[in-house]
Amino acid sequence: LFRKSLSHCRRINRMLSNESTPPPAFSRSNSQASMDSTSMEDFWCEVESIKESREDGSEEATLSEFKPADEGELEAEWLQDVGLSTLISGAEEEDGQALLSTLTRTQAAAVQKRYNTYTQTLRKKNKHTVRDVRDIFGTNDSSVKIPVDIVFFKLEDCTLHPVFWCYIPKLATRRNICIQNRNMLWFTLKFLFEALPLLLSQDFCHLANSCLDCRLDKGSPSVTEELSYEVSFSESITILPKTQEQLKNQRFKKEDSALPKFIVQKSRFGLTEVGDLSPEDMKKIRYLSLIELTAFYDALGVELKRNRAERVRGRENGLFGVPLTVLLENDQKKVPGIKVPLIFQKLLLKLEETGLETEGILRVPGSASRVKNLHQELEAKFYEDTFDWDQVRNNDAAGLLKMFIRELPSPLFTIEYLPAFITLVEKISKIKLQLQALHLLIMLLPEANRDTAKAFLQFLKKVVANEGKNKMNLWNVSMIVAPNLFIYKGKRANQQEMQAAATTAHVVRLLIRYQDILWTVPSFLISQVRKMNEAAMNNSKRQLMFDKGVRKLLRRKTMERERPERPEGSVTFPPYLQSDIPEGVIRVYAPLHSKVSMAIQLNSQTKVKDILARFHCENSHGSSQNMRGQIQSLHEVGGNIGQHCLDPDAYMLDVYHANPQAEWVIKP
């Protein structure tokens, strides 16, 4: 059966290689970007294996039904997903007002654009009166308006080589545009960035290389580039990069060393990982990430594609085909606080212990009959702790792992934003911009999906690290994993998606290579969350003062009658100045230590790890035996943040100034 499948895969590979299909957006030359036949055979064999497993009944193929979106519905859903449902309902909600008050110029423009589309649609349908956009953003606030010179520009003002004009008739013909005079030709940003993939395709680059002589040193090592999270991605990108600069970034090689090296610039606040913030703050991060991603795509002139799908109801119990949230609810009854399903953890552990050095792991399929029997046996015995893991061969365990991912009722990267993962490669050329878009998409994932994806990618990174023995490099692993992530349960793989093999594999490659960066929360989003919380607190205080105004007035008069006379010349300080903690001094609490609190004087060089070291020294003899083996962290609690586990390298005085009302707690 395997030989038959391999022969079929090779036949498909030859058929597709003979077709005159356009290369992926990042492919620029046959010698550098065309995938070798072995990698293509891996991809098609994996697709064929998925197809056969569904046909023989080992996997249920419940088809996800996509509903066509009515005009304006996508915008309404978008406003709800970013936490601005108040704009639709017309209600005055504090959270929505707080969110709007923190938006950057490009983010506000993205919200305004969607709200305008939504209101115009409602006016056409004559349903009901909606709020005017000027009531939200104001009429005099120029920071939320998109300048006309950004939306439209004259092509004659752009410095382009004459070879560009050779392709204008070709582009216009494809878009049914009649060209009479090039000096009067105007293009929108959307049209320009739709045209860029064609302009930078293989045939154009070949012509441009001969005319512009833009050669690239193929043997030059990658230069490490520093990433900064201080400014939002949409604000920092160049709206209209020069064609010459774009061409220099289009060359793409599938070798692992071809990917550029990035490091994250640490600010004085340190770095924050996804698990370091409270669920309430991460919910706000998701709102802001969707707004920022939309603004980012708008600035690039790329449409943010999104699926609308009926929710497919999975099984309520069992292991395979069960929603991640249901699995976690069941598993947390056995192991409280668990974030990744137990069955998924066990499969990863089995492969990490015995399979990392197995040649062709993930690529060489296990026995279909054995995998099917193991599947049934796991369903019956896993939660009873009677399943014998020693009987499971490494290739069969890999097959079960991939089956678990494919059988999820909703794909690991969600149905809604799966097209956006592909678009970031097809429409965005520079690796750095692809990485920024991918970063925001990871921030958008639900918590269960994000934690499970992280565990999976950490395993794949270990597989690649053992390439010398298992013969699986980063590109091989990406080609095998891509169909399992992007051809999800009930999804029929059509020819167009098959031809996007390199595109999806490149997405997986970015996920594996840059996972440490992608699971770091951008500091500009954290700053916006702080502003949201501050705005919400101020609104609550004003509302509280309004509700209790009369009662406060009566209480004040009563206190004035009962207050003793002050000595002449005395001064009364406000309560916050009467505190026993002076400016620049924090009181750190460690409820699990023998010394539960300590006042610490901060200076500009005091780091979080210095405070932890001081507590460790003070409590080294008095702490319990259980505490000594646990890793302790300093947490910022309350004030303008829910809870924040601080980076040991963060400068404490800067964090204190950002949130002077917080409490500081040391705990695991």
Residue pairs with C-beta under 8 A, 6 or more apart in sequence:
1 368
2 365
5 45
5 48
5 49
5 52
6 41
6 45
8 44
8 48
9 41
9 44
9 45
9 48
10 37
10 41
10 44
12 44
12 48
13 37
13 40
13 41
13 44
16 40
16 498
16 499
17 37
17 40
21 499
22 201
22 202
23 33
23 34
23 201
23 202
23 502
24 33
24 425
24 426
24 500
24 502
24 503
24 506
25 197
25 200
25 425
25 426
25 427
25 428
25 429
25 503
26 33
26 250
26 252
26 425
26 429
26 502
26 506
27 33
27 34
27 202
27 252
27 502
28 200
28 201
28 202
28 205
28 250
28 251
28 252
29 202
29 205
29 206
29 251
30 202
32 218
32 251
32 252
32 253
32 254
33 252
33 253
33 254
33 502
35 254
35 479
35 501
35 502
39 254
39 475
39 476
39 479
39 505
40 479
40 501
42 363
42 476
42 479
42 480
43 479
43 480
43 482
43 483
43 501
43 505
44 498
45 365
46 479
46 480
46 483
46 484
47 483
47 487
47 493
47 498
49 365
50 406
50 483
50 484
50 487
51 493
52 368
53 59
53 368
53 403
54 61
56 368
56 372
58 368
58 371
58 372
58 375
58 403
59 403
59 406
59 407
59 489
60 321
60 407
60 489
61 489
61 490
62 312
62 409
62 489
62 490
63 490
63 492
64 309
64 310
64 312
64 415
64 488
64 489
64 490
64 491
65 309
65 310
65 312
66 307
66 308
66 309
66 310
67 308
67 309
67 310
68 308
69 308
71 121
71 124
72 117
72 118
72 120
72 121
72 122
72 125
73 308
74 306
74 308
75 114
75 115
75 117
75 118
75 121
76 88
76 118
77 308
78 114
78 290
78 294
78 306
79 85
79 87
79 88
79 111
79 114
79 115
79 118
80 88
81 287
81 290
82 99
82 111
82 287
82 288
82 290
82 291
83 95
83 96
83 99
83 284
83 287
84 96
84 99
84 100
84 111
85 93
85 96
86 92
86 93
86 95
86 96
86 97
87 96
87 115
87 118
87 131
87 136
88 118
90 130
90 131
94 536
94 539
94 540
94 543
95 532
95 536
97 535
97 539
98 531
98 532
98 533
98 535
98 536
98 539
99 284
99 287
99 288
99 532
100 108
100 111
100 136
100 137
101 531
101 532
101 535
102 288
102 528
102 531
102 532
102 535
103 111
103 144
103 291
103 528
104 232
104 234
104 235
104 295
105 143
105 144
105 235
106 232
106 234
106 235
106 295
106 296
106 298
106 299
107 232
107 234
107 288
107 291
107 292
107 295
108 137
108 143
108 144
109 144
109 145
109 146
109 295
109 298
110 234
110 291
110 294
110 295
110 298
111 291
112 133
112 136
112 137
112 144
112 145
113 146
113 298
114 294
115 133
115 136
116 133
118 130
119 130
119 131
119 132
119 133
122 128
122 130
123 130
137 144
138 144
150 189
150 239
151 188
151 189
152 186
152 187
152 188
153 186
153 187
153 240
154 183
154 185
154 186
155 182
155 185
155 186
155 187
156 182
156 183
156 185
158 240
159 242
160 243
161 208
161 211
161 212
161 243
162 211
163 207
163 208
163 211
163 212
164 199
164 243
165 182
166 207
167 198
167 199
167 204
168 179
168 182
168 185
169 179
170 198
171 177
171 195
171 198
171 199
172 178
172 179
174 198
175 191
179 185
187 195
188 301
189 239
189 240
189 301
190 301
190 303
191 301
192 240
192 301
193 300
193 301
193 302
193 427
194 301
194 427
196 246
196 427
196 429
197 426
197 427
197 429
198 204
199 243
200 246
200 247
200 250
200 429
205 247
205 250
208 214
208 247
209 215
212 244
212 247
214 244
214 247
214 248
216 248
216 251
218 251
218 253
221 257
222 257
222 258
222 259
222 260
222 261
223 260
223 261
224 260
224 261
224 262
224 263
225 260
225 261
225 262
225 263
225 432
226 262
226 263
226 264
226 265
227 262
227 263
227 264
227 265
227 432
227 435
227 517
228 236
228 265
229 264
229 265
229 267
229 520
229 522
229 523
229 524
230 265
230 267
230 523
230 524
231 524
232 292
232 295
232 522
232 524
233 292
233 296
233 436
233 437
233 439
233 440
233 522
234 292
234 295
234 296
234 298
234 299
237 296
237 299
237 300
237 433
237 436
239 299
246 429
246 430
249 429
249 430
249 431
250 429
252 258
254 475
255 475
256 464
256 473
256 474
256 475
256 513
259 431
259 509
259 510
259 513
260 431
260 432
262 432
262 435
262 514
262 517
264 271
264 517
264 520
266 647
266 649
267 523
268 650
268 651
268 654
269 523
269 526
269 647
269 650
269 651
269 654
269 655
269 658
270 608
270 646
270 647
270 648
270 649
270 650
270 651
271 520
271 647
271 649
272 520
272 521
272 523
272 526
272 644
272 645
272 647
273 519
273 520
273 521
274 282
274 443
274 450
274 454
274 519
274 520
274 521
275 645
276 521
276 644
276 645
276 646
277 285
277 521
277 526
277 529
277 641
277 642
277 643
277 644
277 645
278 641
278 642
278 643
278 644
279 447
279 642
280 642
281 529
281 533
281 641
281 642
281 643
281 644
282 447
284 528
284 529
284 532
284 533
285 443
285 521
285 525
285 526
285 529
286 443
286 444
288 525
288 528
288 529
289 440
289 443
289 444
289 525
290 440
290 444
292 440
292 525
293 304
293 420
293 437
293 440
293 441
293 444
294 304
296 436
296 437
296 440
297 303
297 304
297 423
297 437
298 304
300 427
300 428
300 433
302 423
302 427
302 428
303 423
303 427
304 420
304 423
305 419
305 420
305 423
306 416
306 417
306 419
306 420
307 415
307 416
307 417
307 418
307 419
308 416
309 415
309 416
311 410
312 409
312 410
312 489
312 490
313 409
314 321
314 322
314 323
314 326
314 408
314 409
315 321
315 322
315 326
316 322
316 326
317 326
317 330
318 379
319 327
319 343
319 378
319 379
319 382
319 404
320 375
320 378
320 379
320 403
320 404
320 407
321 407
321 408
321 409
321 489
322 409
323 408
323 409
323 410
324 341
324 408
324 446
324 448
324 449
324 452
325 446
325 448
327 341
327 343
328 338
328 339
328 341
328 448
331 338
331 341
331 342
332 338
334 342
334 383
335 342
339 447
339 448
339 451
340 451
340 452
340 455
341 452
342 382
343 378
343 382
343 404
344 401
344 404
344 452
344 455
344 456
345 455
346 382
346 389
347 397
347 400
347 401
347 404
348 401
348 455
348 456
348 459
350 389
350 392
350 394
350 397
351 361
351 394
351 397
351 398
351 401
351 459
352 459
352 462
354 394
355 361
355 394
355 395
355 397
355 398
356 462
356 463
356 466
356 469
356 470
357 466
357 469
357 470
358 394
358 395
358 470
359 469
359 470
359 471
360 395
360 470
360 471
360 472
361 394
361 395
361 398
361 463
361 470
361 472
362 398
362 402
362 463
362 472
362 477
362 480
362 481
363 472
363 476
363 480
364 395
365 395
365 399
366 393
366 395
366 396
366 397
366 398
366 399
367 396
370 393
370 396
371 396
371 399
371 400
371 403
374 392
374 396
374 400
375 400
375 403
377 387
378 387
378 400
381 387
392 400
402 481
402 484
405 412
405 456
405 484
405 485
406 484
406 487
406 488
406 489
407 489
408 488
408 489
409 489
410 488
411 418
411 485
411 486
411 488
411 489
412 449
412 452
412 453
412 456
412 485
413 421
413 441
413 445
413 449
413 453
413 485
414 444
414 445
414 446
414 449
415 488
417 441
417 444
418 486
418 488
420 437
420 441
421 438
421 441
421 486
421 504
421 507
422 486
422 500
422 503
422 504
422 507
424 434
424 437
424 438
424 441
424 507
425 434
425 503
425 506
425 507
426 500
426 503
428 434
428 437
431 510
434 510
435 510
435 514
435 517
435 518
438 507
438 510
438 511
438 514
438 518
439 517
439 518
439 522
442 450
442 453
442 518
442 519
443 521
443 522
443 525
445 453
450 519
453 511
454 515
454 519
457 511
457 512
457 515
458 515
460 477
460 481
460 512
461 512
461 515
463 470
463 472
463 477
464 472
464 473
464 474
464 477
464 512
466 472
467 473
474 509
474 512
474 513
475 505
475 509
477 508
477 512
478 505
478 506
478 508
478 509
478 512
479 501
479 505
481 508
482 501
482 504
482 505
482 507
482 508
483 493
483 504
485 504
485 508
486 497
486 504
486 507
487 493
487 497
511 518
526 641
526 644
529 641
530 640
530 641
530 658
530 659
531 640
533 639
533 640
533 641
533 642
534 640
537 640
545 552
566 572
581 587
581 599
584 601
584 602
584 603
584 653
584 656
585 599
585 600
585 601
585 602
586 599
586 600
586 602
586 652
586 656
586 664
587 597
587 598
587 599
587 600
587 664
588 597
588 598
588 599
588 600
588 611
588 615
588 634
588 664
588 665
588 666
589 596
589 597
589 663
589 664
589 665
589 666
590 596
590 597
590 598
590 615
590 619
590 632
590 665
590 666
590 667
591 665
591 667
592 623
592 624
592 627
592 666
592 667
592 668
593 615
593 619
593 622
593 623
593 627
593 666
594 619
594 622
594 623
595 615
595 618
595 619
595 622
598 614
598 615
598 618
600 606
600 611
600 614
602 652
602 653
602 656
603 653
604 651
604 653
605 651
606 651
606 652
606 653
607 648
607 649
607 650
607 651
607 652
608 634
608 646
608 647
608 648
608 649
608 650
608 652
608 655
609 648
609 649
610 652
611 634
611 652
611 666
612 632
612 633
612 634
612 648
612 666
615 632
615 666
616 632
630 668
631 668
632 666
632 667
632 668
633 645
633 646
633 648
633 666
633 667
633 668
634 645
634 646
634 664
634 665
634 666
635 643
635 644
635 645
635 646
635 664
635 665
635 666
635 667
636 643
636 644
636 646
636 655
636 659
636 662
636 663
636 664
637 643
637 644
637 662
637 663
637 664
637 665
638 661
638 662
638 663
639 659
639 660
639 661
639 662
639 663
640 658
640 659
640 661
640 662
641 659
641 662
646 655
656 662
